[in-house]
Amino acid sequence: MHSNISALVFDLGGVLVELNHQKVNVPWFNNQLSAKANWHQWLTSPLSQQFERGQISPSEFAQRYIRDNDIQMESADFLEHFRSWVIGFYPGAFALLKQLSQHYPIAVFSNVTAVHWPPLYAQMQDSGSVSYFFASFELGMAKPDPASFEHVANMMGHDPGEILFVDDNPINVEGARLTGFQAEIVPGFDQIAPALAKHSIQLGSQ
């Protein structure tokens, strides 16, 4: 079956980039939730969402979070711990992107902060496989806001219905679909190939 996909957009964390959920199991969270649940709680907090949208600086974020949660830690140490929550790109991620980029323009669209973005961006630039970079803290908006997906489609110059978006968060996938994108939930790097296959994109045989 012929695919009508003309461009690919990837999330980073949990899809192309491995996250260390266990790093979230720290005394900052005085509850019995799992590390993954605490990660979700962290990312959906109003302060974290402000930070992801670039509305506050890393230092202000650290100072406010430390103050609001009565954490006995210096801002620099707090940010260093926060930085360690990202492990790095999954093995094979750049080989995958290189192969796909021979047939499709590739974009990344991530709800990401100024703390985690620079080294990831540098590696993607060096790979030469990613053509478009959409970081929420630079855009001033984030997934699943429909305006953010509309911006991505406009900047890429592709009809939303011809773009395949993959993300590990069902809420973001739903937001993409509501904006007209084709989208798949990908709960980990090893699930990318099956998701692409649903749209007749076979690795090694495009």
Backbone hydrogen bonds, N-H to C=O, Kabsch-Sander energy under -0.5 kcal/mol:
donor,donor_aa,acceptor,acceptor_aa,energy
6,S,162,E,-3.4
7,A,162,E,-1.3
8,L,105,P,-2.3
9,V,164,L,-2.9
10,F,107,A,-2.8
11,D,166,V,-1.9
14,G,17,V,-3.2
15,V,12,L,-2.3
16,L,12,L,-1.7
17,V,12,L,-2.7
18,E,88,G,-3.3
20,N,85,W,-3.2
21,H,19,L,-1.1
23,K,20,N,-1.4
24,V,21,H,-1.7
25,N,22,Q,-1.4
26,V,24,V,-2.3
29,F,26,V,-2.0
30,N,28,W,-0.9
31,N,29,F,-1.7
38,N,34,S,-2.4
39,W,35,A,-2.1
40,H,36,K,-2.1
41,Q,37,A,-2.3
42,W,38,N,-2.6
43,L,39,W,-2.5
44,T,40,H,-1.8
45,S,42,W,-1.2
49,Q,45,S,-2.3
50,Q,46,P,-2.0
51,F,47,L,-2.1
52,E,48,S,-2.6
53,R,49,Q,-1.3
54,G,51,F,-1.6
55,Q,50,Q,-2.5
56,I,50,Q,-0.5
61,F,57,S,-2.7
62,A,58,P,-2.6
63,Q,59,S,-2.5
64,R,60,E,-2.6
65,Y,61,F,-2.6
66,I,62,A,-2.6
67,R,63,Q,-2.2
68,D,64,R,-3.0
69,N,65,Y,-1.7
70,D,67,R,-1.0
71,I,66,I,-2.2
73,M,71,I,-1.5
78,F,74,E,-2.4
79,L,75,S,-2.6
80,E,76,A,-1.9
81,H,77,D,-2.2
82,F,78,F,-2.4
83,R,79,L,-2.4
84,S,80,E,-1.3
85,W,82,F,-1.5
86,V,83,R,-1.3
87,I,18,E,-2.3
87,I,85,W,-0.6
88,G,18,E,-1.3
90,Y,16,L,-2.6
93,A,90,Y,-2.2
96,L,92,G,-2.2
97,L,93,A,-2.3
98,K,94,F,-2.5
99,Q,95,A,-2.0
100,L,96,L,-2.5
101,S,97,L,-2.6
102,Q,98,K,-0.6
102,Q,99,Q,-1.0
103,H,100,L,-2.0
104,Y,100,L,-2.1
107,A,8,L,-2.2
108,V,132,Y,-2.0
109,F,10,F,-2.4
110,S,134,F,-2.4
112,V,110,S,-1.2
117,W,113,T,-2.0
120,L,116,H,-0.9
121,Y,117,W,-3.0
122,A,118,P,-2.3
123,Q,119,P,-1.9
124,M,120,L,-2.2
125,Q,121,Y,-2.6
126,D,122,A,-2.3
127,S,123,Q,-1.6
128,G,124,M,-1.1
128,G,125,Q,-0.7
129,S,124,M,-0.6
130,V,124,M,-0.6
131,S,106,I,-2.3
131,S,129,S,-0.5
132,Y,106,I,-1.7
134,F,108,V,-2.5
135,A,133,F,-0.5
136,S,110,S,-2.5
137,F,112,V,-1.0
138,E,135,A,-1.3
139,L,135,A,-2.1
140,G,136,S,-2.3
141,M,136,S,-0.8
145,D,142,A,-2.0
148,S,145,D,-1.3
149,F,145,D,-1.2
150,E,146,P,-2.4
151,H,147,A,-2.0
152,V,148,S,-1.9
153,A,149,F,-2.4
154,N,150,E,-2.4
155,M,151,H,-2.7
156,M,152,V,-2.0
157,G,153,A,-1.4
158,H,153,A,-1.6
162,E,159,D,-2.3
163,I,160,P,-1.7
164,L,7,A,-2.4
165,F,163,I,-0.6
165,F,182,Q,-2.7
166,V,9,V,-2.2
167,D,184,E,-1.8
172,N,169,N,-0.6
173,V,169,N,-2.0
174,E,170,P,-2.4
175,G,171,I,-2.0
176,A,172,N,-2.2
177,R,173,V,-2.3
178,L,174,E,-2.4
179,T,175,G,-0.9
179,T,176,A,-0.6
180,G,177,R,-1.5
181,F,176,A,-2.3
182,Q,160,P,-0.7
182,Q,163,I,-2.4
184,E,165,F,-2.2
186,V,167,D,-2.5
188,G,186,V,-1.9
191,Q,188,G,-1.9
192,I,189,F,-1.8
195,A,191,Q,-1.6
196,L,192,I,-2.6
197,A,193,A,-2.3
198,K,194,P,-1.2
199,H,196,L,-1.7
200,S,197,A,-2.0
201,I,196,L,-2.1
202,Q,200,S,-0.8
203,L,201,I,-0.6
205,S,202,Q,-2.0
